[in-house]
Amino acid sequence: MFGVVVWVVQFALAAIGFSALLRVLFWRRPRWRVSWRTWKRWSPPLWWLKLTGCDRESPALQERRVLLAGCGIRFDPAVYLAARRSLLTVLPAAGAGIRMLGDLAPIPGRIGWNALVAVGLLFLLAAYDRPLLAAAKRYRTDRIRSELVAISSQLLYYAGSRLHLHGKLMRCMPYARLIRGELHMLLNEWYHDADAALVRFKDRLGTSEAYGFAETIRSLRLGESEEIYHLLREMVREYKAKIEMARAGRKETASYGLFVLAGIPILYTFQIFLYPWVQEAQKLFDALNS
């Protein structure tokens, strides 16, 4: 009976993951979509937050808020942190329970090991979420920075044109991939309240580069001038310099990784060819000393 339950749970998790993958690959936001400004968000129970120690002003919560915003995850950081701490408490007990059931009940070994591996992976993900979120934030920030450089360069191309700023941003849409949905929502909300739309745009992206780009667009909306376009050029130069620094850092990290990998064949060479000779020499010296 327990094996059937485990197989059902695994099938349900696989179906959910496959449907989520299809949604990410083939689902596209409609062009008329706007943000849910009046949608009431679910508030977690206070006893759960107090039990897990998720204070609204705690440093851990502030750090998770910045990381989740940088990763583009619009999720309540208090709920995320409380769920993480709950998993760190529940998963070891669940692993111990599965082990005890495996000793008491006739559970097939492969099913029990699959359950233990799944619990272990979830525990590792919950325990080391900070470096994973930081890496995802860096990757997303680099991609956003590159797309903002392309969009800003296109806006500089339209400098002096009589085209409205909304029309210029519409023509920059082909240069956006990662931020295409956020840019669509910005343009859809533009004529309702442009300032509020820009605030929501930079909050959805959650990076410092997005804040600078949104403030530049706000200045262009209030009035186009050569000084603002000069600031836009300076911003493009700064973002390009950051892109080059990030690329150089990735190359340096890759070179260190290749250096470590290059040492593995040397160790194998020493173990296979040189170590037997070292052993024979040691035996010879021992025989001479005796």
Solvent accessible surface area in square Angstrom, and as a share of the most:
residue,aa,sasa,rsa
1,M,187,0.84
2,F,60,0.25
3,G,12,0.12
4,V,91,0.52
5,V,70,0.40
6,V,16,0.09
7,W,111,0.39
8,V,91,0.52
9,V,76,0.44
10,Q,54,0.24
11,F,154,0.64
12,A,46,0.36
13,L,111,0.55
14,A,66,0.51
15,A,50,0.39
16,I,112,0.57
17,G,41,0.40
18,F,126,0.52
19,S,61,0.39
20,A,51,0.39
21,L,95,0.47
22,L,73,0.36
23,R,143,0.52
24,V,115,0.66
25,L,93,0.46
26,F,153,0.64
27,W,110,0.39
28,R,167,0.61
29,R,83,0.30
30,P,41,0.26
31,R,154,0.56
32,W,196,0.69
33,R,51,0.19
34,V,62,0.36
35,S,20,0.13
36,W,182,0.64
37,R,115,0.42
38,T,135,0.79
39,W,166,0.58
40,K,180,0.76
41,R,151,0.55
42,W,166,0.58
43,S,85,0.55
44,P,9,0.06
45,P,47,0.30
46,L,125,0.62
47,W,168,0.59
48,W,51,0.18
49,L,10,0.05
50,K,160,0.68
51,L,138,0.69
52,T,22,0.13
53,G,44,0.42
54,C,7,0.04
55,D,89,0.46
56,R,107,0.39
57,E,133,0.60
58,S,19,0.12
59,P,114,0.72
60,A,27,0.21
61,L,0,0.00
62,Q,69,0.31
63,E,64,0.29
64,R,3,0.01
65,R,87,0.32
66,V,87,0.50
67,L,17,0.08
68,L,4,0.02
69,A,38,0.29
70,G,0,0.00
71,C,20,0.12
72,G,25,0.24
73,I,79,0.40
74,R,132,0.48
75,F,102,0.42
76,D,24,0.12
77,P,16,0.10
78,A,0,0.00
79,V,13,0.07
80,Y,50,0.19
81,L,1,0.00
82,A,0,0.00
83,A,36,0.28
84,R,41,0.15
85,R,70,0.25
86,S,30,0.19
87,L,72,0.36
88,L,48,0.24
89,T,102,0.59
90,V,87,0.50
91,L,13,0.06
92,P,68,0.43
93,A,67,0.52
94,A,38,0.29
95,G,13,0.12
96,A,54,0.42
97,G,28,0.27
98,I,27,0.14
99,R,131,0.48
100,M,121,0.54
101,L,76,0.38
102,G,38,0.36
103,D,105,0.55
104,L,145,0.72
105,A,38,0.29
106,P,137,0.86
107,I,29,0.15
108,P,74,0.47
109,G,50,0.48
110,R,162,0.59
111,I,12,0.06
112,G,13,0.13
113,W,152,0.53
114,N,53,0.27
115,A,13,0.10
116,L,40,0.20
117,V,83,0.48
118,A,47,0.36
119,V,23,0.13
120,G,31,0.30
121,L,104,0.52
122,L,88,0.44
123,F,72,0.30
124,L,94,0.47
125,L,101,0.50
126,A,9,0.07
127,A,32,0.25
128,Y,132,0.50
129,D,9,0.05
130,R,120,0.44
131,P,76,0.48
132,L,93,0.46
133,L,21,0.10
134,A,26,0.20
135,A,46,0.35
136,A,46,0.36
137,K,54,0.23
138,R,148,0.54
139,Y,139,0.53
140,R,26,0.10
141,T,19,0.11
142,D,33,0.17
143,R,90,0.33
144,I,0,0.00
145,R,23,0.08
146,S,52,0.33
147,E,18,0.08
148,L,0,0.00
149,V,15,0.09
150,A,36,0.28
151,I,0,0.00
152,S,0,0.00
153,S,48,0.31
154,Q,31,0.14
155,L,2,0.01
156,L,38,0.19
157,Y,167,0.63
158,Y,35,0.13
159,A,40,0.31
160,G,74,0.71
161,S,49,0.31
162,R,247,0.90
163,L,59,0.29
164,H,103,0.46
165,L,10,0.05
166,H,31,0.14
167,G,18,0.17
168,K,1,0.01
169,L,0,0.00
170,M,68,0.30
171,R,135,0.49
172,C,0,0.00
173,M,15,0.06
174,P,92,0.58
175,Y,99,0.38
176,A,0,0.00
177,R,187,0.68
178,L,60,0.30
179,I,1,0.00
180,R,88,0.32
181,G,7,0.06
182,E,13,0.06
183,L,0,0.00
184,H,24,0.11
185,M,6,0.03
186,L,0,0.00
187,L,8,0.04
188,N,54,0.28
189,E,2,0.01
190,W,9,0.03
191,Y,157,0.60
192,H,135,0.60
193,D,67,0.35
194,A,10,0.08
195,D,55,0.28
196,A,29,0.23
197,A,0,0.00
198,L,1,0.00
199,V,62,0.36
200,R,50,0.18
201,F,0,0.00
202,K,24,0.10
203,D,75,0.39
204,R,17,0.06
205,L,0,0.00
206,G,17,0.17
207,T,8,0.05
208,S,85,0.55
209,E,6,0.03
210,A,0,0.00
211,Y,95,0.36
212,G,29,0.28
213,F,1,0.01
214,A,0,0.00
215,E,75,0.34
216,T,19,0.11
217,I,0,0.00
218,R,48,0.17
219,S,43,0.28
220,L,5,0.02
221,R,84,0.31
222,L,131,0.65
223,G,37,0.36
224,E,77,0.34
225,S,45,0.29
226,E,114,0.51
227,E,120,0.54
228,I,25,0.13
229,Y,12,0.05
230,H,94,0.42
231,L,112,0.56
232,L,0,0.00
233,R,78,0.29
234,E,75,0.33
235,M,19,0.08
236,V,10,0.06
237,R,133,0.48
238,E,89,0.40
239,Y,9,0.04
240,K,102,0.43
241,A,53,0.41
242,K,70,0.30
243,I,25,0.13
244,E,100,0.45
245,M,142,0.63
246,A,28,0.22
247,R,95,0.35
248,A,59,0.46
249,G,33,0.32
250,R,125,0.45
251,K,135,0.57
252,E,93,0.42
253,T,95,0.55
254,A,57,0.44
255,S,58,0.37
256,Y,137,0.52
257,G,33,0.32
258,L,119,0.59
259,F,157,0.65
260,V,100,0.58
261,L,105,0.52
262,A,58,0.45
263,G,25,0.24
264,I,78,0.39
265,P,79,0.49
266,I,118,0.60
267,L,124,0.62
268,Y,127,0.48
269,T,66,0.39
270,F,98,0.41
271,Q,114,0.51
272,I,104,0.53
273,F,128,0.53
274,L,93,0.46
275,Y,100,0.38
276,P,60,0.38
277,W,189,0.66
278,V,76,0.44
279,Q,82,0.37
280,E,102,0.46
281,A,44,0.34
282,Q,103,0.46
283,K,128,0.54
284,L,108,0.54
285,F,122,0.51
286,D,76,0.40
287,A,66,0.51
288,L,131,0.65
289,N,129,0.66
290,S,126,0.81
